[in-house]
Amino acid sequence: MATLIHQDSPICVKSELDLFSIPSTQAAIEFGKFVEYSPLSNIRDGSPVEFHISGSGDEYLDLADAYIHVKAKITKSDGAPLPDNEPVAPVDLFLHSLFPQVDVSLNDRIISSASNTYPYRAYLETLLNYGEDAKKSLLSCEAFFKNDKPYQVDPVSEEACESLKKRYQLMANSRTLDMIGQLHCDVFQQTRLMLNLVDMKIKMIRSKRNFCLLSTNNSEYNGVLEHVSLFVRKVKVSPIVSLGHAKALEKTSAKYPIDRVVCKTYSVPKGSLSFMQDNVFLGSMPKRLIITFVKNAVITVSIY
């Protein structure tokens, strides 16, 4: 009689019949806590916002559970508060648009790609990696409101879309907007814990005012940072696991697999009907390619 079971298929028992075993208990991580880090220097003069996370001690870093916290407001160029019905509003995903470039270093070695495309990466990942429920709730903490009409810049007009109106109302009359979200950097999007004794530095370069603000008039406005801090979860690992890691490091290095995201910019001459670019990929081939078009004037004014 023919059988549908492959001759090399081993016999197994379903978990519903495993009646005499006790579930395992996680004991490798003893406890975790969030630690708030403040910038190294003044944040109000337009200089880069820098953080230093010391690796001293026996605690590991859970970078997948790290958050940047920013309080910002919009004022006149002379620091005066905005009057009623002032036609200025923040761009979408305002939290990440404040910083066109984010550099991450481990033990004084830069591991991030140095380019001024951080806001575009953050926006694309937000659009593609989250569902509609998150976009309508959780991501509002980052001042994200899906923009149905991206070319509108007048928040006080009757034709303004709901996204622009919401962002305008949040910061009208120089109200302080409180935002928090995860950094869109490769090392912060992997789940392995960072070893102790590894110093981390984060440098967040400020964007120009006309990059992250929308306005219809020629008045000058300032995006003022009132508070910036970084929350990082630190984890206390059991001594047995920590000792095992120390012995393993004597023979090999720690491995942190990441999905590397590289943003490259190329200039397309105005009026061109075709475009060719050689050597776009060197080495590894990407598993996903996303092509976007941005006005050249926007790219060139992103850095403060």
C-alpha positions in Angstrom: 0.0 0.0 0.0 1.4 3.4 -1.0 2.1 5.9 1.8 2.2 9.7 1.8 4.9 9.8 4.4 8.4 10.3 3.1 10.8 7.6 4.1 13.3 10.0 5.6 10.7 12.0 7.6 11.3 11.4 11.3 8.4 10.8 13.7 7.5 13.7 16.0 5.1 14.5 18.8 2.9 17.6 18.9 3.4 20.1 21.7 -0.1 19.5 22.8 1.0 16.1 24.0 4.1 17.3 25.9 2.4 17.0 29.2 5.3 16.5 31.6 7.8 19.2 30.8 8.0 22.7 32.4 8.5 25.8 30.2 12.0 27.3 30.2 12.8 30.4 32.3 14.7 33.3 30.9 17.5 34.0 33.3 20.3 35.4 31.0 18.9 39.0 31.4 18.5 40.0 35.1 16.9 43.4 34.5 16.7 46.4 32.2 16.3 50.1 32.7 16.0 53.2 30.6 18.8 55.8 31.0 18.4 59.4 29.7 21.4 61.1 28.1 21.7 64.8 27.6 23.6 66.5 24.8 27.2 67.4 25.3 26.8 71.1 24.3 24.3 73.9 23.8 21.5 73.0 21.5 20.1 76.5 20.8 22.9 77.9 18.6 22.4 75.7 15.6 25.4 73.5 16.3 25.3 69.7 16.0 23.5 67.8 18.8 26.0 65.2 20.2 25.6 62.4 22.7 28.3 60.2 24.3 27.2 56.8 25.8 29.9 55.4 27.9 30.4 51.6 27.7 31.9 51.4 31.2 30.4 49.0 33.6 28.8 45.6 33.1 25.6 46.6 31.4 24.8 46.0 27.7 22.9 48.4 25.4 19.6 47.4 23.8 19.8 49.8 20.8 16.5 48.5 19.4 14.9 50.1 22.4 16.5 53.6 22.1 14.5 56.8 21.5 15.3 60.4 20.7 13.2 62.9 22.6 12.8 66.4 21.2 10.8 69.5 22.2 10.7 72.2 19.6 8.8 75.3 18.6 8.6 77.8 15.7 9.4 81.5 16.3 10.1 84.6 14.3 13.7 85.1 13.2 14.2 87.5 16.1 12.8 85.0 18.6 9.4 86.6 18.9 6.4 84.3 19.2 4.2 83.7 16.2 1.0 85.8 15.9 -2.4 84.3 15.1 -2.9 82.9 11.6 0.8 83.0 10.8 1.2 80.8 7.6 4.0 78.6 8.7 3.9 74.9 9.7 6.4 72.0 10.1 7.0 69.5 7.4 5.8 66.0 7.7 7.8 63.7 10.1 9.2 66.9 11.7 11.1 64.9 14.3 13.5 63.5 11.8 13.5 66.5 9.4 15.3 68.5 12.0 18.5 66.5 11.4 19.6 65.9 7.8 22.6 63.8 8.9 23.1 61.5 11.8 26.6 60.0 12.4 27.0 57.0 14.7 30.4 55.9 16.1 31.5 52.9 18.1 34.8 53.3 19.9 35.6 56.4 17.7 34.9 54.5 14.5 32.1 55.8 12.3 29.8 53.0 11.3 27.1 55.0 9.5 27.1 56.4 6.0 27.9 60.2 6.0 25.3 61.8 3.9 22.6 64.4 4.2 19.8 62.0 3.3 18.7 61.0 6.8 15.2 62.6 6.6 14.4 60.9 3.3 15.4 57.5 4.7 13.3 58.1 7.8 10.3 59.1 5.7 10.5 56.2 3.3 10.9 53.7 6.1 8.0 55.2 7.9 5.8 55.0 4.8 6.8 51.4 3.9 7.4 49.7 7.2 4.3 50.6 9.1 0.6 49.9 8.7 -2.3 52.3 8.6 -3.1 51.8 12.2 0.4 52.9 13.3 0.4 55.8 10.9 -2.8 57.1 12.5 -1.7 56.7 16.1 1.8 55.8 17.2 3.7 57.8 14.5 1.9 61.0 15.5 4.5 61.1 18.3 7.0 61.8 15.5 4.8 64.5 14.0 3.9 62.2 11.1 0.5 62.7 9.5 0.2 61.1 6.1 0.2 63.9 3.5 -2.4 63.5 0.8 -1.4 66.8 -1.0 2.4 67.1 -0.5 2.7 70.3 -2.6 0.5 72.4 -0.4 2.4 74.9 1.7 -0.3 77.3 3.0 -1.6 75.9 6.3 -4.2 78.6 6.8 -5.9 78.4 3.5 -9.3 76.7 3.1 -7.9 74.2 0.6 -5.2 73.0 3.0 -5.3 69.2 3.5 -5.9 67.7 7.0 -2.3 66.6 7.4 -1.0 70.2 7.0 -3.7 71.6 9.2 -2.9 69.2 12.0 0.8 70.0 11.9 0.0 73.7 11.8 -2.3 73.5 14.8 0.3 71.6 16.9 2.8 74.5 16.6 0.7 77.6 16.0 1.4 80.6 18.2 4.9 79.1 19.0 3.4 76.2 20.9 6.0 73.6 22.0 5.7 70.3 20.2 6.9 67.2 22.2 8.1 64.4 20.0 9.8 61.0 20.5 10.8 58.2 18.1 13.4 55.7 17.2 16.5 56.6 15.2 16.6 55.4 11.6 20.2 54.1 11.6 21.3 50.5 10.8 22.7 49.6 14.2 19.5 50.8 16.0 17.4 48.4 13.8 19.0 45.1 14.9 18.0 43.2 18.0 21.4 42.0 19.4 22.6 43.7 22.5 25.7 45.9 22.3 28.6 44.6 24.5 29.8 46.6 27.4 33.1 48.5 27.2 32.0 49.9 23.8 31.7 53.6 23.7 29.0 55.1 21.4 28.9 58.6 20.0 25.9 60.1 18.1 26.3 63.3 16.2 23.0 64.9 14.8 23.6 67.8 12.4 20.9 70.5 12.4 18.9 71.3 9.2 18.3 74.7 7.8 15.1 76.5 8.8 13.8 76.5 5.2 14.2 72.7 5.0 12.0 71.7 7.8 9.4 74.5 7.7 6.7 75.3 5.2 5.6 78.9 4.6 4.0 81.0 1.8 5.6 84.4 2.7 9.1 85.6 2.7 9.4 86.0 6.5 12.2 84.2 8.2 11.3 81.7 10.9 13.4 79.7 13.3 12.8 76.1 14.4 14.0 76.3 18.1 15.1 73.2 20.0 14.0 73.6 23.6 15.0 70.1 24.8 16.8 67.1 23.3 17.6 63.9 25.0 18.3 60.3 24.2 16.7 57.3 26.0 18.7 54.1 25.8 17.7 50.8 27.5 20.6 49.3 29.5 20.5 45.6 30.3 22.1 43.7 33.2 23.3 40.3 32.0 23.9 37.4 34.3 27.5 36.8 35.3 27.6 33.4 33.6 26.5 34.8 30.2 28.9 37.8 30.6 31.8 35.5 31.3 30.9 33.3 28.4 31.0 36.3 26.1 34.4 37.4 27.5 35.9 34.0 26.7 34.4 33.9 23.3 35.8 37.3 22.5 39.3 35.9 23.1 38.9 33.7 20.0 36.6 35.7 17.7 34.7 39.0 17.4 31.1 39.7 18.1 28.8 39.7 15.1 25.9 42.2 14.5 24.0 41.3 11.3 22.3 44.4 9.9 20.1 45.3 6.9 22.3 48.1 5.5 20.5 51.0 4.0 22.4 53.2 1.7 21.0 56.5 0.3 22.7 57.9 -2.8 22.0 61.1 -4.6 22.5 61.9 -8.3 21.8 65.1 -10.2 19.6 64.8 -13.3 19.9 67.8 -15.7 16.7 69.8 -16.1 14.7 68.8 -19.2 16.4 65.4 -19.6 14.2 62.6 -20.9 16.7 59.9 -19.9 19.4 59.4 -17.3 22.3 56.9 -17.1 24.6 56.4 -14.1 27.5 54.0 -14.0 28.8 52.1 -10.9 25.7 52.6 -8.8 26.4 49.4 -7.0 29.9 48.4 -5.9 30.3 45.0 -4.3 27.1 43.6 -2.8 23.9 43.9 -4.8 20.9 45.4 -3.0 17.8 43.2 -2.3 15.5 46.2 -2.7 15.8 49.4 -4.7 13.7 52.5 -4.2 14.0 55.5 -6.6 12.6 58.9 -5.6 12.8 62.3 -7.1 13.4 65.5 -5.1 13.9 69.1 -6.2 17.6 70.0 -6.3 16.9 73.2 -4.3 15.6 71.1 -1.4 18.7 68.9 -1.2 21.2 71.8 -1.3 19.6 73.7 1.6 19.3 70.8 4.0 22.5 71.4 6.1 22.4 74.2 8.7 
